Amino acid sequence: MMATTPHHARPASTFDAQALLEAVREIAEAAGVAEPERISTRAWDVARAVSERYADAPPARRICERLDLPWDKVRELAFMPSRRRSIALGHALNERQGGWLTGEYSDFALALVARRLDVPTLTPGQYRAERTVMLDADRSRSAHGGQLRLPTEDQIAALAGSWDRALAHAGLRARQGRGGQRSRSSAVSIVEVIDRCYDHHSAEPTSGELETFARANGIPFPRRERGRSWSDYLREWKDRRREQGLSVPDGPPPKRQRPDYSLDVGAALPRERRGRKAWDDIDELAQWVARYIDELPRSVSPNQRGYDAWARENAGAPWSSNCGPHGGWSAVLKRARKPLARG
């Protein structure tokens, strides 16, 4: 039977490299094959349909094209521990392309993008967006197009050991929280939120259901660590329960038997309750969205998915889901544009 591509599959170019590797791992683990780390492209393509988080993932061949890596290398990277994956990916991409990237050229690329954006420092998202603009402009030149070569943010981070070390080496400022940001140091871990959810509902949640549970109970929901998959958190949670001699579920129950995670069951601690109304002010949400718009290249239009990608890289930024009570993303986006228009 031929593998079919979901009608709603997104182009591979809309995913960053780490998200593609997370998708490869999660879908492989959900495929029901004996050795998910050795899954074929054919079996993986078919398994996309059963993924709740990555049902819109591109076909395996498109992922290989996007990363410029063979499928066996993609699988190897996808199943690496998350802390090693980013560095290994950067090295693999550099080796694949002939080892052309040097520290000096990395410094040049960072300084060039920062100068174009007129900013003293860069987030990976800012660099990625402007890099795309620059490469597209270079390719459009009729006579000598396609000559510009810029490393990806993963290659830069791998060469220096981390993104922040790369910034320092290039003479750019360290990334710091801006005025008005909330500290996330008091936020509970994702594993703890899973534990609380299971204690109250006696069911293993999906990643989306866990966010619904946290939002309903006023629990500050932490962002995932970069390069770490949902299955990593579930594995850590289950390992902890086994160590404590507690039962471990096999997975989420059938959809008809799942609890209503949108109910407030009193799972938040008193100090978290105070933070529950942190985003009741639409103007405060709009200020964050305005910051996101301000950092976009002029040729890129703001959208909800892009904002959430930006929020992952900016400490204290609220998720777009917080816009719901204020009329949704469109209403907050409209409010965010007003002060920009006046300015």
C-alpha positions in Angstrom: 0.0 0.0 0.0 1.4 3.4 -1.0 2.1 5.9 1.7 -0.2 8.9 1.5 0.7 12.5 2.3 -1.8 14.4 4.6 -3.7 17.0 2.7 -2.7 19.6 5.3 1.0 18.8 5.4 3.1 21.9 5.8 6.2 22.6 3.7 9.4 21.5 5.4 10.7 25.1 5.0 8.1 26.3 7.6 9.7 24.1 10.3 13.1 24.9 11.9 15.6 22.0 12.0 15.0 21.1 15.7 11.3 20.9 15.2 11.7 18.6 12.2 13.9 16.3 14.4 11.3 16.3 17.2 8.7 15.4 14.7 10.7 12.5 13.3 11.2 11.1 16.8 7.7 11.5 18.1 6.1 10.1 15.0 8.5 7.2 14.9 7.7 6.4 18.6 4.0 6.5 17.9 4.2 4.3 14.8 4.0 1.0 16.7 7.1 -0.5 15.0 9.5 -2.7 16.9 12.5 -0.4 16.4 11.3 3.2 16.0 14.9 4.4 15.7 15.2 2.3 12.5 11.9 3.2 11.0 11.7 3.4 7.2 10.6 6.6 5.3 7.6 4.7 4.1 6.4 3.6 7.5 7.2 7.0 9.0 5.1 8.8 6.3 2.1 6.6 7.1 2.5 7.1 10.8 2.1 10.9 10.5 -1.7 10.4 10.4 -1.8 9.2 14.0 0.3 12.0 15.5 -1.7 14.7 17.4 1.1 17.2 17.4 2.8 16.6 14.0 0.0 15.4 11.7 1.0 18.3 9.4 4.6 17.2 9.2 6.1 17.0 5.7 7.1 13.7 4.1 10.4 12.1 5.1 12.0 12.9 1.8 11.2 16.6 2.2 12.7 16.6 5.7 15.9 15.0 4.2 15.9 17.7 1.5 15.4 20.5 4.1 18.2 19.3 6.3 20.4 18.1 3.4 21.0 14.9 5.3 20.2 11.2 4.5 17.4 9.5 6.3 19.7 7.3 8.5 21.5 10.5 9.7 18.2 12.2 10.4 17.0 9.3 12.5 20.3 9.1 14.4 20.0 12.8 15.3 16.3 12.6 16.1 16.9 9.9 18.8 19.9 11.6 20.4 19.5 13.0 23.9 18.1 16.5 23.5 21.1 18.2 25.1 23.5 16.8 22.5 21.2 17.0 19.5 21.6 20.7 18.6 25.4 20.5 18.6 25.5 17.2 16.7 23.1 18.7 14.1 25.3 21.7 13.6 28.4 19.6 13.1 26.5 17.2 10.7 25.3 20.1 8.6 28.8 21.7 8.4 30.4 18.4 7.5 27.8 17.7 4.9 28.6 21.0 3.3 32.3 20.5 3.3 33.2 22.0 6.6 33.2 25.5 5.2 32.0 27.3 8.3 34.8 28.9 10.4 34.6 31.0 13.6 35.5 34.1 11.7 32.7 33.6 9.1 30.2 32.9 11.9 31.2 36.2 13.5 30.8 37.9 10.2 27.3 36.5 9.6 26.1 37.5 13.1 27.5 41.0 12.8 26.1 41.4 9.3 22.5 40.4 10.4 22.7 42.5 13.5 23.8 45.5 11.5 21.0 45.1 9.0 18.4 44.9 11.8 20.2 47.7 13.7 20.1 45.8 16.9 22.9 45.2 19.6 22.1 41.5 20.0 20.2 38.7 18.2 17.8 35.9 19.0 18.0 32.7 16.9 14.5 33.6 15.5 15.7 37.1 14.4 18.7 35.7 12.7 16.7 32.9 11.0 14.1 35.3 9.6 16.6 37.8 8.3 18.8 35.1 6.9 15.8 33.9 4.9 15.2 37.4 3.5 18.9 37.8 2.5 19.1 34.4 0.8 15.8 35.0 -1.1 17.1 38.4 -2.3 20.4 36.8 -3.4 18.7 34.1 -5.3 16.4 36.5 -7.2 19.4 38.3 -8.8 19.4 37.2 -12.4 23.1 37.4 -13.2 25.0 36.3 -10.1 22.3 35.0 -7.8 22.7 32.1 -5.4 26.3 33.0 -4.4 25.6 34.1 -0.8 26.3 31.5 1.9 25.0 32.0 5.4 25.1 29.4 8.2 22.0 28.4 10.0 21.5 29.2 13.7 22.1 25.6 14.5 25.5 25.6 12.7 26.5 28.8 14.5 25.5 27.5 18.0 27.2 24.2 17.3 30.5 25.9 16.3 30.6 28.1 19.4 29.0 25.6 21.8 25.9 27.7 22.3 24.1 30.6 20.8 25.1 33.0 23.6 28.8 32.1 23.3 28.5 32.8 19.6 27.1 36.2 20.3 29.9 37.0 22.7 32.6 35.8 20.2 31.1 38.1 17.5 31.2 41.1 19.9 27.4 41.4 20.2 25.6 41.9 23.5 24.3 39.1 25.6 20.6 38.5 25.4 18.8 39.9 28.4 15.3 40.3 29.6 13.7 43.6 28.7 11.7 45.8 30.9 8.3 44.5 31.9 9.2 40.8 31.5 8.2 38.4 34.2 10.7 35.9 35.6 10.0 32.3 34.8 12.3 31.0 37.5 9.3 30.1 39.8 7.5 28.2 37.1 7.0 24.5 37.8 8.6 21.9 35.5 6.6 20.2 32.7 7.1 16.9 34.5 5.6 18.3 37.7 2.6 19.6 35.7 2.1 16.1 34.2 2.2 14.7 37.7 -0.4 17.0 39.0 -2.6 16.4 36.0 -2.4 12.6 36.5 -3.1 13.0 40.3 -6.3 14.8 39.6 -7.6 13.1 36.4 -6.0 9.6 36.6 -5.2 9.8 32.9 -2.1 10.5 30.9 -2.6 13.7 28.9 -1.3 14.6 25.5 0.9 17.8 25.2 -2.1 19.9 24.2 -4.3 18.5 27.0 -1.6 19.3 29.5 -1.5 22.9 28.4 -5.3 23.1 28.7 -5.1 21.6 32.2 -2.5 24.2 33.2 -4.4 27.1 31.8 -7.7 26.0 33.4 -6.0 25.8 36.8 -3.9 28.9 36.6 -0.6 27.0 36.6 2.3 28.9 34.8 3.1 26.5 32.0 6.9 26.3 31.2 8.2 26.2 27.7 9.9 23.1 26.4 13.6 23.0 26.4 15.0 23.6 22.9 15.4 20.3 21.1 13.5 18.3 23.8 10.5 16.3 22.6 7.3 15.6 24.4 8.1 11.9 24.7 11.3 12.9 26.6 9.2 14.5 29.3 6.8 11.6 29.4 9.7 9.2 29.8 11.2 11.2 32.6 7.8 11.3 34.4 7.2 7.6 34.1 10.7 6.8 35.2 10.1 8.8 38.3 6.9 7.0 39.1 8.6 3.6 38.6 11.3 4.6 41.0 8.6 5.5 43.6 6.9 2.2 43.1 3.8 3.9 41.5 1.8 2.6 38.6 2.5 3.9 35.1 -0.1 4.3 32.3 0.4 2.9 28.9 -0.7 6.1 27.2 -3.7 8.4 27.0 -7.1 6.7 27.2 -9.4 6.5 24.2 -10.8 10.0 23.3 -14.3 9.2 24.5 -13.0 8.3 27.9 -10.7 11.3 28.5 -11.5 13.7 31.3 -12.4 17.3 30.8 -9.0 19.0 31.2 -10.6 22.5 30.9 -12.1 22.2 34.4 -10.5 24.0 37.3 -9.8 21.2 39.8 -7.7 23.2 42.2 -4.3 22.0 41.1 -2.5 25.3 41.4 -0.6 26.4 44.5 -1.5 29.6 46.2 1.5 31.5 44.8 0.5 30.3 41.3 -3.1 31.6 41.8 -1.8 35.1 42.0 -0.3 34.7 38.6 -3.5 33.4 37.1 -4.7 36.8 36.0 -1.3 37.8 34.6 -2.7 38.2 31.1 -6.1 39.7 31.9 -4.9 43.0 30.4 -5.2 43.0 26.6 -2.9 46.0 26.5 -0.1 44.1 28.2 -0.6 41.2 25.7 -0.6 43.7 22.8 2.7 45.1 24.0 4.3 41.7 23.6 2.8 41.2 20.2 4.0 44.7 19.2 7.5 43.7 20.2 7.2 40.6 18.0 6.1 42.8 15.1 8.9 45.2 15.7 11.5 42.5 15.3 10.1 41.1 12.1 11.7 41.8 8.8 9.6 44.2 6.7 8.8 41.5 4.2 7.4 39.1 6.8 3.8 39.4 7.9 3.0 38.7 11.6 1.0 35.5 12.3 0.1 33.4 15.3 2.4 30.5 14.6 5.3 32.9 14.1 4.5 34.7 17.3 4.6 31.5 19.3 8.0 30.6 17.8 9.2 34.1 18.8 7.7 33.7 22.3 9.7 30.5 22.8 12.9 32.5 22.5 11.9 35.5 24.7 11.7 34.9 28.4 8.4 35.9 29.9 6.4 36.3 26.7 2.9 34.9 26.9 1.6 32.2 24.5 -0.9 33.3 21.9 -3.5 31.1 23.6 -3.8 33.8 26.2 -5.4 36.0 23.6 -8.6 33.8 23.6 -10.5 35.8 26.3 -9.7 39.0 24.5 -11.3 38.2 21.2 -8.5 35.9 20.0 -5.2 36.4 18.2 -6.7 38.8 15.6 -8.1 41.2 18.2 -4.8 41.4 20.1 -2.9 41.8 16.8 -5.1 44.7 15.9 -4.6 46.3 19.3 -0.8 45.8 19.0 -0.7 47.6 15.6 -2.4 50.8 16.9 0.6 52.3 18.9 2.9 51.3 16.0 0.7 53.2 13.5 0.7 56.2 15.8 4.5 56.0 16.3 
